[in-house]
Amino acid sequence: MSRSTVTEKLLGTIRRLQSGRDGASLVMVALAAPLIIGSLALAIDTGAWYMEKRRTQQMADAATVAGVRVIKSGGSATAARQVALNDAKRNGYVEAASHSFTLDSPAVTGPYAGQPNTVEVTISRPLPRFFSPVAATASARSVAYKPAILGKNLEVAMMLDVSGSMRYDTELPGITKLKAMQDAAKALIDTVVQDQQTPYTSRVALVPYSSAVNVGTGTIGSVTLFKKVTNLTIPTTTSGYGQNATTIQWSSVVERTGSAQYTDDLPEANKYLGDFYGYRSWGISTNQPSAASTIQSLSTSRDTLKATIDGLSAAGSTAGHLGAAWSWYLLSPKWASLWTGGSTPNSYGTGTYKAVVILSDFDMNTYYRGSDSSTTQTRKLCDAMRTAGIVVYTVGYNIPANNTRADGLWKDCAYDETKRYSANTVSELLAAFRAIAQATLNGALNDDIRLGE
């Protein structure tokens, strides 16, 4: 109601009172007019303020929900603020000197303070005044959060570079690249693997790789996994003499060729993987079997996964395409018959979020079979995994500035710039793995977003 309309109504009331025939009416007019005018003015301003405060709260609520959508997708607080501000504007907020808009993620006050996947928005704006001489302000605070409840299964395979260059020191005295990677990988496990494994599971698999990938000497029924994937018996050699003699079982494998090279087809006739032992003449002797160097299929045991990571050692060259291929095989439902018990991968589709995390300097320099280089093979495998529905994250660790081939592979494998991370320091590597861990967890969380207190 405009001020002119209110004034006309008040004047009409006064005229009706003036039409009275006795002097008492005039006295009543004189006495009542200020009271009537004041009451109506107060009612109008109070009603308007109430409506504006409700609008302000709606602005804040809309902003927090928009902000949480960004945060849960791995976006920064800066990006969340811009999206939230835009939503507030769509609900009537105006940027001006007398207005304020703040966003914090995580929330800083209330019962959700400090919790991940929370956004707190506070909006303040002046209230309109029709008659009141006193300036008033409407303030609203809103907190929105995404419950940390899995809405689908989560499967993450970590492809960990254990080539010889990982023995080198980082910028921190006494901390090698391998140690930095181990700490970062364990931090990812702590975030991804949930305490509650029902009704949805959250599992991690590990693929250490250097010159080859070691599948170990474990059996499936009465047949070794090595036999299943190569159709060969594990080669055995003896090192040393007499009581000091040591038997080595060469259970490491290399790539396959032919039509199955860039697929997750089961290994069978014309699709078997190659045997690493046959390439020892190259002087390559890394990835000899040990409990520490073998692949680890999908597991819900943080202790088992961390023990495998703690036992890793670094040696050899970088056959990254082998790590990429086995990361896929460990997540592929086509390979379900090769993984037993709780290691069996779920089907592709909306019920499971599958992700591969590739850590490397991306200088892939070793391959064995076929005409495609390790770089080309890795790129093709990354493309094929994404086509199958697997999300690929890359962590480029100390990629040389002048190595355009490595830089290109790092970018191409993740494809989406929000899925690739660069790290040159220990703290950056840890931050990258933590961000990826949260991003993968967000991908499997229930899509519900709620307003908090």
C-alpha positions in Angstrom: 0.0 0.0 0.0 1.5 3.3 -1.1 1.8 6.4 1.2 -0.7 8.4 -1.0 -3.3 5.7 -0.6 -2.9 5.5 3.1 -3.2 9.3 3.3 -6.4 9.4 1.3 -8.0 6.8 3.5 -7.0 8.7 6.6 -8.4 12.0 5.2 -11.7 10.2 4.4 -12.0 8.9 8.0 -11.4 12.4 9.3 -14.0 13.9 6.9 -16.6 11.4 8.2 -15.9 12.4 11.7 -16.1 16.1 10.8 -19.5 15.7 9.3 -20.8 15.1 12.9 -23.2 17.9 14.1 -21.9 18.6 17.6 -18.6 19.9 18.9 -17.8 16.6 20.5 -17.1 15.2 17.1 -14.6 17.8 16.4 -12.9 17.2 19.7 -12.8 13.4 18.9 -11.3 14.2 15.5 -8.6 16.3 17.0 -7.8 13.7 19.7 -8.2 10.5 17.5 -6.5 11.6 14.3 -2.9 11.3 15.6 -3.7 8.0 17.2 -5.4 6.6 14.1 -2.6 7.9 11.8 0.1 6.5 14.1 -1.5 3.1 14.4 -2.1 2.7 10.7 1.4 3.9 10.0 2.9 1.4 12.5 0.8 -1.4 11.1 1.9 -0.7 7.6 5.6 -0.5 8.4 5.4 -3.5 10.7 3.6 -5.6 8.0 6.1 -4.5 5.4 9.1 -5.4 7.6 7.7 -8.8 8.4 7.3 -9.6 4.7 10.8 -8.2 3.9 12.4 -10.3 6.7 10.7 -13.4 5.3 12.1 -12.5 1.9 15.6 -12.1 3.4 15.4 -15.5 4.9 14.3 -17.0 1.6 17.3 -15.4 0.0 19.6 -16.9 2.5 18.0 -20.4 2.3 18.2 -20.4 -1.5 21.9 -19.2 -1.4 23.0 -22.0 1.1 21.4 -24.8 -0.9 23.1 -23.5 -4.1 26.4 -23.2 -2.3 26.3 -26.8 -1.0 25.7 -28.1 -4.5 29.0 -26.6 -5.5 30.9 -27.8 -2.4 29.6 -31.3 -2.7 30.8 -31.4 -6.3 34.3 -30.5 -5.2 34.1 -26.8 -5.9 35.9 -24.2 -3.8 34.3 -21.8 -1.3 35.0 -19.0 -3.7 33.0 -20.7 -6.5 30.3 -21.6 -4.0 29.9 -18.0 -2.9 29.4 -16.8 -6.5 26.8 -19.4 -7.2 25.1 -18.7 -3.9 25.1 -15.0 -4.5 23.5 -15.4 -7.9 20.7 -17.5 -6.3 20.2 -14.8 -3.7 19.9 -12.2 -6.4 17.3 -14.2 -8.2 15.3 -14.1 -5.0 15.6 -10.3 -4.7 18.9 -9.6 -3.1 20.7 -6.4 -4.4 24.4 -5.7 -4.1 24.8 -2.3 -2.5 26.9 -0.5 0.1 24.1 -0.9 2.7 23.6 -4.6 2.0 25.9 -7.5 3.1 26.3 -11.1 2.0 28.8 -13.5 3.6 29.3 -17.2 2.9 31.4 -19.6 5.0 32.2 -23.3 4.1 32.3 -25.1 6.4 29.8 -23.4 8.6 31.4 -21.3 11.5 28.5 -21.2 14.0 25.8 -23.5 15.3 25.7 -27.3 15.6 27.2 -27.8 12.1 30.3 -25.6 12.7 33.4 -27.1 11.1 31.6 -30.0 9.5 32.4 -30.8 5.8 29.8 -30.3 3.1 28.2 -27.4 5.0 27.6 -23.8 3.9 26.5 -20.9 6.1 25.1 -17.7 4.6 24.3 -14.5 6.4 22.4 -11.7 4.6 21.7 -8.2 6.0 19.7 -5.5 4.2 17.9 -2.3 5.2 14.1 -2.4 5.7 11.9 0.0 3.7 10.3 2.8 5.6 6.9 4.3 4.8 6.2 6.3 8.0 8.7 5.1 10.7 11.4 7.7 11.5 13.6 4.8 12.7 16.0 2.9 10.4 15.7 -0.9 10.6 17.6 -3.8 9.2 16.6 -7.3 8.3 19.2 -10.1 8.9 18.9 -13.7 8.1 21.3 -16.7 8.6 20.9 -20.1 6.9 22.9 -23.3 7.1 22.6 -26.0 4.5 24.4 -29.3 4.5 24.7 -32.6 2.5 24.3 -35.6 4.8 27.3 -37.9 4.7 25.1 -40.9 3.9 26.0 -43.0 0.9 23.3 -43.2 -1.7 25.2 -45.7 -3.9 28.2 -48.0 -3.8 31.7 -46.5 -4.0 34.7 -48.2 -5.7 38.0 -46.4 -6.1 41.2 -47.9 -7.6 44.4 -46.0 -6.8 47.2 -46.4 -9.4 50.4 -45.7 -7.4 53.7 -44.9 -9.1 56.5 -46.9 -7.4 59.2 -46.4 -10.1 62.8 -45.6 -9.2 62.3 -41.8 -9.3 60.0 -42.1 -6.2 63.1 -42.8 -4.1 64.2 -39.2 -4.5 63.8 -36.7 -1.6 61.1 -34.1 -1.6 61.5 -30.5 -0.4 61.2 -31.8 3.2 64.3 -33.4 4.7 64.0 -37.1 5.2 60.7 -37.4 3.3 61.0 -39.2 -0.1 58.4 -38.9 -2.8 57.4 -42.5 -2.0 56.7 -41.6 1.6 54.7 -38.5 0.6 52.6 -40.7 -1.7 52.0 -43.3 1.0 50.8 -40.7 3.4 48.5 -39.1 0.8 47.1 -42.5 -0.3 46.3 -43.4 3.3 44.5 -40.1 3.8 42.3 -41.0 0.8 41.5 -44.3 2.4 40.5 -42.7 5.6 37.9 -40.5 3.8 36.6 -43.0 1.2 36.2 -46.2 3.3 33.2 -45.7 5.6 32.7 -47.4 8.9 29.2 -48.5 7.9 29.1 -50.8 4.9 25.4 -51.3 4.6 23.3 -50.9 2.6 26.1 -49.5 0.5 29.7 -50.5 0.3 32.7 -48.2 0.0 35.9 -50.0 -1.2 39.4 -49.2 -2.4 41.8 -51.2 -4.6 45.5 -50.6 -5.0 47.7 -50.9 -8.1 51.4 -50.3 -7.5 53.2 -50.1 -10.8 56.7 -49.5 -12.2 58.2 -51.7 -14.9 55.3 -54.1 -14.6 52.4 -55.0 -12.4 52.8 -57.8 -10.0 49.6 -59.9 -9.6 51.1 -62.1 -6.8 51.0 -65.8 -6.3 47.5 -66.1 -4.8 45.1 -68.6 -6.2 41.5 -68.7 -7.4 40.4 -72.1 -6.4 43.3 -74.2 -7.4 44.7 -71.9 -10.1 46.9 -68.9 -9.6 45.7 -65.5 -10.7 48.9 -65.3 -12.8 47.8 -68.5 -14.7 44.3 -67.1 -15.1 45.5 -63.9 -16.8 48.5 -65.3 -18.8 47.6 -69.0 -19.3 51.2 -69.7 -18.1 52.8 -71.2 -15.0 54.6 -68.7 -12.8 58.3 -68.7 -13.8 60.7 -69.5 -11.0 64.4 -68.7 -10.6 66.9 -69.2 -7.8 69.3 -66.6 -6.6 72.3 -67.5 -4.4 73.8 -70.8 -3.4 73.3 -73.4 -0.8 71.6 -72.3 2.4 71.6 -68.7 1.1 69.6 -69.6 -2.1 66.4 -67.7 -2.6 63.6 -68.8 -4.9 61.9 -66.0 -6.8 58.5 -66.5 -8.5 58.1 -64.0 -11.3 54.4 -63.2 -11.0 54.5 -59.8 -12.8 52.7 -59.2 -16.1 52.7 -56.8 -19.0 50.2 -55.7 -21.5 48.1 -57.7 -23.9 47.8 -57.1 -27.6 45.1 -57.6 -30.2 41.4 -56.7 -30.0 41.3 -56.9 -26.2 44.2 -54.5 -25.6 42.1 -51.5 -24.8 39.1 -53.3 -23.3 38.2 -54.9 -19.9 37.4 -58.2 -21.6 38.2 -61.3 -19.5 41.7 -62.8 -20.4 41.1 -65.9 -22.5 42.2 -67.3 -25.8 43.8 -64.5 -27.9 43.2 -62.1 -25.0 45.8 -63.2 -22.4 48.3 -60.8 -20.8 52.0 -61.0 -21.4 54.6 -62.5 -19.0 57.1 -60.0 -17.6 59.7 -62.7 -17.0 60.3 -62.9 -20.7 61.7 -59.4 -20.8 64.3 -59.8 -18.1 66.9 -59.7 -20.9 66.3 -56.0 -20.9 68.0 -55.8 -17.5 64.6 -55.1 -15.8 64.3 -56.8 -12.4 61.8 -54.8 -10.5 58.4 -55.9 -9.2 59.6 -59.2 -7.9 56.8 -60.8 -5.9 56.4 -59.7 -2.3 53.4 -59.0 -0.1 54.2 -55.4 -0.4 54.4 -55.1 -4.2 51.3 -57.0 -5.4 48.0 -55.6 -6.4 45.2 -55.3 -3.8 41.7 -56.0 -4.9 38.7 -54.0 -3.7 38.7 -54.0 0.1 36.7 -52.4 3.0 39.6 -53.0 5.4 41.5 -49.8 6.1 44.2 -51.8 7.9 44.8 -54.1 5.0 45.0 -51.3 2.5 47.3 -49.2 4.7 49.6 -52.2 5.4 50.0 -52.8 1.6 50.8 -49.1 1.1 53.3 -49.0 4.0 55.2 -51.9 2.4 55.7 -50.4 -1.0 59.2 -49.9 -2.3 60.4 -47.9 -5.3 62.5 -49.3 -8.2 62.3 -49.6 -12.0 61.0 -47.6 -14.9 57.4 -46.3 -15.6 55.0 -48.5 -17.5 52.0 -46.4 -16.7 49.7 -48.1 -19.1 50.0 -51.3 -17.1 48.8 -49.5 -14.0 45.9 -47.9 -15.9 44.8 -51.3 -17.3 44.9 -53.0 -13.9 43.1 -50.2 -12.2 40.3 -50.9 -14.7 40.4 -54.6 -14.3 40.0 -54.3 -10.5 36.8 -52.3 -11.0 35.4 -54.2 -14.0 32.3 -56.3 -13.4 33.5 -58.4 -16.4 36.4 -59.6 -14.2 34.1 -60.5 -11.3 35.0 -64.2 -11.5 38.6 -63.4 -10.8 37.9 -61.5 -7.6 36.5 -63.4 -4.7 34.4 -62.6 -1.7 34.1 -58.9 -0.9 36.4 -57.9 -3.8 33.9 -58.6 -6.5 33.2 -55.3 -8.4 29.6 -54.2 -8.8 28.0 -53.7 -12.2 28.4 -50.5 -14.2 25.5 -48.1 -13.8 23.9 -45.6 -11.5 24.1 -47.9 -8.5 27.9 -47.6 -8.1 30.3 -44.7 -8.4 33.5 -46.0 -9.9 36.7 -43.9 -10.0 40.4 -44.4 -10.8 43.1 -42.1 -9.3 46.3 -42.0 -11.3 49.4 -40.7 -9.5 52.5 -40.2 -11.7 55.0 -37.7 -13.2 53.3 -39.0 -16.4 56.6 -39.6 -18.1 55.6 -43.1 -19.3 58.7 -44.6 -20.7 58.4 -48.4 -20.8 56.3 -50.7 -22.9 56.7 -54.2 -24.2 54.2 -55.4 -26.8 52.6 -53.8 -29.9 53.4 -50.6 -31.7 51.8 -48.1 -29.3 54.0 -46.3 -26.8 53.2 -46.4 -23.1 51.9 -42.8 -23.3 49.6 -43.7 -26.2 48.4 -46.9 -24.5 47.7 -45.0 -21.2 45.7 -42.3 -23.1 43.6 -44.9 -24.9 42.9 -46.8 -21.7 41.8 -43.6 -19.9 39.4 -42.9 -22.8 38.0 -46.4 -22.7 37.6 -46.3 -18.9 35.6 -43.0 -19.1 33.5 -44.5 -21.9 32.7 -47.5 -19.6 31.5 -45.0 -16.9 34.5 -44.7 -14.7 35.6 -41.3 -13.5 39.3 -40.7 -13.9 41.3 -38.4 -11.6 44.9 -37.5 -12.3 47.6 -36.2 -9.9 50.6 -34.9 -11.7 53.4 -35.1 -9.2 56.4 -32.9 -10.2 55.8 -33.0 -13.9 58.8 -31.3 -15.5 57.8 -27.9 -16.9 59.4 -28.6 -20.3 57.8 -32.1 -20.7 54.9 -31.3 -22.9 54.2 -35.0 -23.5 53.8 -35.7 -19.8 51.7 -32.6 -19.3 49.5 -33.5 -22.2 48.9 -37.0 -20.9 48.1 -35.7 -17.4 45.4 -33.4 -18.9 44.0 -35.9 -21.4 43.6 -38.8 -19.0 41.4 -36.7 -16.7 39.9 -34.7 -19.6 37.7 -32.6 -17.3 39.9 -30.0 -15.7 38.0 -30.4 -12.4 39.3 -34.0 -12.2 43.0 -33.2 -12.5 45.4 -32.0 -9.8 49.0 -30.8 -9.9 51.4 -31.2 -7.0 55.0 -30.1 -6.6 55.2 -30.2 -2.8 54.3 -32.7 -0.1 51.5 -30.5 1.2 50.1 -30.1 -2.3 50.2 -33.8 -2.9 48.3 -34.4 0.4 45.8 -31.7 -0.4 45.2 -33.2 -3.9 44.5 -36.7 -2.5 42.2 -35.3 0.2 40.3 -33.3 -2.5 39.9 -36.3 -4.7 38.8 -38.4 -1.8 36.1 -35.9 -0.9 35.1 -35.6 -4.6 34.7 -39.4 -5.0 32.8 -39.6 -1.7 30.5 -36.8 -2.8 29.8 -38.8 -6.0 28.4 -41.6 -4.0 26.6 -39.6 -1.3 22.8 -39.3 -1.1 21.7 -36.4 -3.3 19.6 -35.0 -0.5 20.5 -31.4 0.7 19.0 -30.2 3.9 18.7 -26.9 5.7 20.2 -26.9 9.2 19.8 -24.9 12.3 
